[in-house]
Amino acid sequence: MKNLLLLMRLNRLELFGINRRLNDPARRASATLLAALIALGALAALALVYFYCWGVAYALQFVGALSAFPVLLAAIAAAMALVTTIIKAPDALFRTRDLDMLLSLPLPARTVATARVLKLYGMNLLFTMLIMLPGGVAYGVLARPGAAFYVRYALCALAAPMIPAVLASLIGVLVAMAGAAMKRLRYAGLALMFVALIGVVAGSTYLSFSAANVNVFMDFARALSDLAARVYPLAPLYADAVLNGEVLSLLVYVGVSLLTILLAGALFGRVFVRLNSFLSAQTRKKRFVLGAQTRRSPRRALLAREWRHFLSINSYVLNSAFGPILSLLAVVALAVFVPGETIALFLQTEGLGDAPLAALPFVLSWLIGIGPTTACAVSLEGKSLWIVKSLPVPARAWLMPKLRLNLQLVTPFAIADSLVLAWVFRARGAALAVLLLMPALMGVFSALVGLIINCKFPRFDWTNEAKIAKNGSGALAAVLISMALCFGGLFLTFRLPAQNAMLIPAAFTLALALACVGLYLLVRARAETWVAAMH
């Protein structure tokens, strides 16, 4: 237990690289600033989620279904933990640079494996609390439960991500093993991971919609509970423990969750070294043959280098491309499977006005801008930073290809999504202009913000690419900023009368365009200074 606690403490101290900065006098001020920015971003995200949770809870209270709200929160948190963990599990558990050093210490392999599983749980717990904490406060404001409810709710919230994290880890590792076994196919593992992720999302979405039937209108609370139970099979047990105060259900829910994560640590511990060797092994060509040489301009060569680097790191690709790919699949599914008559009837509903067309660009912009490649592109240079810094080109010449990579990746998805939605919803005039411009501008804005934050707070001492791609300061800032801006704009849009619904989206699009120009000029002006300070 003592060794396990020490490993968990090491994992905590390396979070975002803040501890190393705090112990470096030259970078102590930047560490304080980074910690303050992360804290402010987290508070802003909590406040934003609270307003949305309060709105949903108020609507449920109005129809007499408020009791289903805590279960719905747990189902959403579990689904999010399942999807996100599949992406990061293989790289977080295995294939890290410090693994050989840890296994050379007098520590059992099961202790190292358990520490890694608990680290995955800790990362999922942060995102779970982002939903459960403000949601619990919103429920408490409206329902006014007794003090015992908060104790039960807190215990179940701590246990909520355990089983989804373990299940997702098993899926992620099995998919990674299947990809590693097909060594002749260069991107087999990446393709299989995308298939697994899309399958999980599509499956949960299908189960959710299959629960929506006429009972929704006859008994909304019961239908909503059925929906949550389909998405989250432990929902009935969770409801008995949290809402009904069943002590036995509480003990079973928490106990089974805790036992699952401990058994997962023991299971990975038994096969930890063999699995890591299998996943980390690389095949080399037996004979090198010099092929035809090509000549490129520095700009094209550096951009090609960025694409090769991007495609060589699975967690990097998954984190950056999943949002745009998911957005395209969603809009295509909307166009193919939803009848045109249903959409026309929805748009003609009295009182809605242009609200649906005003809301679509914000949702689409969030999916496009949630994972910019620039948020970790500088940090992923790692120990090869000196190579690019020694190139006979200006600093902005190798920073700008990182920006162009992101734009080449997300802009086609943004344009395709916008065109499909414009065709489906028959957008015209200002609604069409906003729908076409906002997602593309959000992709540019998110990429510029990610690049600036990564230049100001780079981290080159990582032991695994997944730590930077998923949990770096730039990646976290991009998620929080895109969520705050898009959901904040969506919130303000619905606060206006229906006849003025396009006012906020139009102003938001104009502000994004001006911000993109300003941030681009800032990058060009400060690139040399930022790169000179990197070490």
Sequence and secondary structure as in RCSB ss.txt:
>XXXX:A:sequence
MKNLLLLMRLNRLELFGINRRLNDPARRASATLLAALIALGALAALALVYFYCWGVAYALQFVGALSAFPVLLAA
IAAAMALVTTIIKAPDALFRTRDLDMLLSLPLPARTVATARVLKLYGMNLLFTMLIMLPGGVAYGVLARPGAAFY
VRYALCALAAPMIPAVLASLIGVLVAMAGAAMKRLRYAGLALMFVALIGVVAGSTYLSFSAANVNVFMDFARALS
DLAARVYPLAPLYADAVLNGEVLSLLVYVGVSLLTILLAGALFGRVFVRLNSFLSAQTRKKRFVLGAQTRRSPRR
ALLAREWRHFLSINSYVLNSAFGPILSLLAVVALAVFVPGETIALFLQTEGLGDAPLAALPFVLSWLIGIGPTTA
CAVSLEGKSLWIVKSLPVPARAWLMPKLRLNLQLVTPFAIADSLVLAWVFRARGAALAVLLLMPALMGVFSALVG
LIINCKFPRFDWTNEAKIAKNGSGALAAVLISMALCFGGLFLTFRLPAQNAMLIPAAFTLALALACVGLYLLVRA
RAETWVAAMH
>XXXX:A:secstr
 HHHHHHHHHHHHTGGGHHHHHT GGGHHHHHHHHHHHHHHHHHHHHHHHHHHHHHHHHHHHTT GGGHHHHHHH
HHHHHHHHHHHHHHHHHHS  TTHHHHHHSS  HHHHHHHHHHHHHHHHHHHHHHHHHHHHHHHHHHH   HHHH
HHHHHHHHHTTHHHHHHHHHHHHHHHHHHHH TTSTTHHHHHHHHHHHHHHHHHHHHHHHT STHHHH HHHHHH
HHHHHH TTHHHHHHHHTS  HHHHHHHHHHHHHHHHHHHHHHHHHHHHHHHHHH     SS          HHH
HHHHHHHHHHHT HHHHHHHHHHHHHHHHHHHHHHHHS HHHHHHHHT TTTTTHHHHHHHHHHHHHHHSS THH
HHTGGGGGGHHHHHTSSS HHHHHHHHHHHHHHHHHHHHHHHHHHHHHHTT  HHHHHHHHHHHHHHHHHHHHHH
HHHHHHS     S HHHHHHHSHHHHHHHHHHHHHHHHHHHHHHHS GGGTTHHHHHHHHHHHHHHHHHHHHHHH
HHHHHHHT  
